[in-house]
């Protein structure tokens, strides 16, 4: 009798472990998909890895390093590389001159580069200005001074870039630095 009881207890424990694992996986799946709200009228689906391909890129309005207003929706109709970076990040430092080369090459091709500086994670606006001047960067550098946009786009690892098509939809996400050929390939595959 005790052997049967021990056997039943083992089966009960194994079933309990299996059920607990299934419940935990279900909870994690539900947490990985969430609806986020940006401002008052924009909602989008985000996964734990960032925005889902095909989703509308959340609009934002930030002031650029040069004092102008950069609003993502103003670039609808263009292919956009939306990059998130900081001056202290070695891969970002390597990528920025290549991004400038690509930007110069793509002039007149309906392409825009927006390099959002994660200012709340950086060393201050003066350091950003020094970096931009030292690297002769001419594409718009919006400043995410509140950290909201980097959070919305889930730019945890930097650099992180989103490729946005002419309809304003996210088509690709690239984590890590890109070279000019990679940028060309992404943009060539956007509509």
Backbone torsions as a table, in degrees:
resi	resn	phi	psi	omega
1	UNK	NA	-46.9	-179.3
2	UNK	-59.6	-33.8	179.6
3	UNK	-65.5	-40.3	178.5
4	UNK	-65.4	-40.3	179.5
5	UNK	-64.6	-43.1	177.7
6	UNK	-63.3	-42.3	178.0
7	UNK	-61.1	-44.0	178.5
8	UNK	-65.0	-40.2	177.6
9	UNK	-62.9	-41.3	177.5
10	UNK	-62.3	-42.9	178.8
11	UNK	-63.8	-42.7	179.5
12	UNK	-62.3	-42.0	178.7
13	UNK	-64.1	-43.0	-179.9
14	UNK	-63.9	-41.0	177.4
15	UNK	-64.3	-42.3	178.0
16	UNK	-60.6	-42.0	178.4
17	UNK	-64.7	-42.7	180.0
18	UNK	-63.4	-44.0	179.6
19	UNK	-64.8	-44.5	179.5
20	UNK	-60.7	-41.4	178.0
21	UNK	-63.7	-41.8	179.3
22	UNK	-65.2	-41.9	178.6
23	UNK	-64.1	-43.9	179.4
24	UNK	-60.6	-45.2	178.4
25	UNK	-61.1	-41.0	-179.9
26	UNK	-64.4	-42.1	178.3
27	UNK	-62.8	-44.2	179.9
28	UNK	-63.7	-40.1	177.5
29	UNK	-61.9	-44.0	-179.8
30	UNK	-65.9	-32.8	177.7
31	UNK	-73.5	-27.7	-176.5
32	UNK	-76.1	-18.9	174.4
33	UNK	-113.1	121.8	179.4
34	UNK	-146.7	150.6	176.4
35	UNK	-92.6	126.2	179.3
36	UNK	-109.7	151.5	178.8
37	UNK	-117.7	133.9	178.8
38	UNK	-119.1	120.6	-176.3
39	UNK	67.4	-140.3	-176.8
40	UNK	-111.9	-17.0	-171.8
41	UNK	-130.0	8.8	-178.4
42	UNK	-118.4	122.4	173.5
43	UNK	-124.7	148.7	179.1
44	UNK	-151.3	163.5	178.9
45	UNK	-93.2	128.6	177.0
46	UNK	-120.5	144.1	173.7
47	UNK	-107.8	174.6	179.5
48	UNK	-63.7	-16.2	179.8
49	UNK	-97.9	3.1	-178.7
50	UNK	117.1	-160.7	-177.7
51	UNK	-69.3	142.9	-179.7
52	UNK	-79.5	140.1	176.3
53	UNK	-55.7	137.4	-179.6
54	UNK	93.4	-14.6	178.6
55	UNK	-77.3	149.8	175.7
56	UNK	-68.2	130.9	177.9
57	UNK	-68.4	128.3	179.8
58	UNK	-59.0	131.9	179.6
59	UNK	-73.0	153.1	174.7
60	UNK	-153.1	162.0	175.9
61	UNK	-134.4	119.2	-179.9
62	UNK	-131.8	157.4	174.3
63	UNK	-88.3	135.2	179.8
64	UNK	-82.9	169.1	178.0
65	UNK	-58.8	-31.3	-179.9
66	UNK	-85.4	3.1	175.8
67	UNK	91.4	1.6	178.9
68	UNK	-88.1	165.7	177.2
69	UNK	-94.5	131.0	175.6
70	UNK	-115.9	117.3	178.2
71	UNK	-119.0	122.3	-175.1
72	UNK	-55.2	-41.2	-177.9
73	UNK	-63.0	-20.9	176.3
74	UNK	-67.3	-16.3	-178.6
75	UNK	-98.3	6.6	177.5
76	UNK	-59.7	136.7	-174.2
77	UNK	100.9	-11.9	176.2
78	UNK	-114.4	157.5	170.5
79	UNK	-85.3	132.3	-173.5
80	UNK	-125.5	132.3	166.3
81	UNK	-98.8	112.1	178.9
82	UNK	-102.5	108.1	-172.9
83	UNK	-109.8	141.3	175.6
84	UNK	-116.9	130.5	-172.3
85	UNK	-155.1	173.0	173.9
86	UNK	-148.6	155.3	-175.4
87	UNK	-69.5	-25.8	-177.6
88	UNK	-82.1	-8.2	-173.4
89	UNK	-86.4	111.9	-178.4
90	UNK	-55.8	-44.2	177.9
91	UNK	-64.0	-32.6	176.9
92	UNK	-65.7	-42.4	179.1
93	UNK	-60.0	-37.4	179.2
94	UNK	-73.1	-35.5	-175.2
95	UNK	-76.2	-36.9	-172.4
96	UNK	-56.8	-46.4	177.2
97	UNK	-62.3	-34.7	177.5
98	UNK	-68.7	-36.9	177.0
99	UNK	-65.3	-38.3	177.5
100	UNK	-64.6	-43.1	177.0
101	UNK	-58.4	-45.8	179.3
102	UNK	-63.6	-43.7	179.8
103	UNK	-58.2	-44.9	177.8
104	UNK	-61.8	-43.6	-179.3
105	UNK	-65.1	-34.1	-173.4
106	UNK	-89.1	1.5	178.8
107	UNK	-55.9	132.9	-180.0
108	UNK	84.4	4.6	-177.9
109	UNK	-109.1	20.2	177.7
110	UNK	61.9	38.0	-178.8
111	UNK	-126.1	140.6	175.8
112	UNK	-130.8	145.1	174.0
113	UNK	-113.0	125.7	172.3
114	UNK	-119.4	114.5	-177.8
115	UNK	-107.2	92.9	-176.9
116	UNK	-74.7	117.6	176.5
117	UNK	-82.4	126.9	178.2
118	UNK	-79.9	74.7	-169.9
119	UNK	-59.0	-34.0	179.4
120	UNK	-66.5	-22.0	178.8
121	UNK	-101.3	-3.3	-175.5
122	UNK	-96.7	-172.3	-173.6
123	UNK	-98.3	17.8	179.4
124	UNK	109.6	157.7	-176.6
125	UNK	-62.9	-34.7	179.5
126	UNK	-61.0	-41.7	177.9
127	UNK	-65.5	-36.5	177.9
128	UNK	-64.3	-45.6	178.8
129	UNK	-59.5	-45.4	179.2
130	UNK	-58.7	-45.5	-179.1
131	UNK	-63.0	-45.9	-178.7
132	UNK	-63.0	-44.2	179.0
133	UNK	-65.8	-42.9	-179.0
134	UNK	-63.8	-29.4	-178.6
135	UNK	-103.5	7.1	178.7
136	UNK	50.2	45.9	-179.8
137	UNK	-80.7	130.0	-177.2
138	UNK	-116.9	-6.9	177.4
139	UNK	-78.5	160.7	-178.2
140	UNK	-62.2	136.8	177.7
141	UNK	-119.6	85.5	175.3
142	UNK	-68.7	144.2	-178.4
143	UNK	-105.4	118.0	177.7
144	UNK	-90.0	77.4	-174.1
145	UNK	-72.4	-21.0	-180.0
146	UNK	-99.2	-15.5	-178.9
147	UNK	83.0	1.7	-176.4
148	UNK	-68.0	-43.3	-173.7
149	UNK	-71.5	-41.2	175.3
150	UNK	-59.2	-37.6	178.2
151	UNK	-68.5	-44.9	-179.8
152	UNK	-59.6	-41.8	-179.0
153	UNK	-86.6	2.8	177.6
154	UNK	50.6	49.8	178.2
155	UNK	-87.0	73.7	-177.9
156	UNK	-82.2	-50.7	175.5
157	UNK	-92.1	130.7	179.0
158	UNK	-122.7	151.0	-0.6
159	UNK	-72.6	149.1	171.9
160	UNK	-128.1	134.1	179.5
161	UNK	-128.6	141.1	173.4
162	UNK	-112.8	136.5	174.7
163	UNK	-99.1	119.6	-175.0
164	UNK	-114.8	129.5	-176.7
165	UNK	-80.2	179.7	-175.7
166	UNK	-66.8	-17.1	177.2
167	UNK	-90.5	0.3	179.2
168	UNK	82.8	21.6	-179.4
169	UNK	-105.3	140.1	176.6
170	UNK	-69.2	129.8	177.3
171	UNK	-113.4	-31.3	-179.0
172	UNK	-148.5	154.5	171.9
173	UNK	-127.6	133.7	179.3
174	UNK	-124.6	122.2	176.8
175	UNK	-102.8	128.6	-178.1
176	UNK	105.2	171.8	-177.5
177	UNK	-71.4	150.9	176.3
178	UNK	-117.2	148.1	170.1
179	UNK	-96.9	176.0	-176.1
180	UNK	-61.9	-38.5	179.9
181	UNK	-63.4	-40.7	178.2
182	UNK	-63.2	-43.7	178.1
183	UNK	-61.1	-45.5	177.9
184	UNK	-57.5	-46.1	-178.3
185	UNK	-62.3	-46.6	179.1
186	UNK	-59.4	-48.7	-176.0
187	UNK	-66.7	-37.9	179.2
188	UNK	-61.6	-27.9	-178.5
189	UNK	-93.0	4.2	176.2
190	UNK	-91.7	151.4	175.2
191	UNK	-92.0	NA	NA
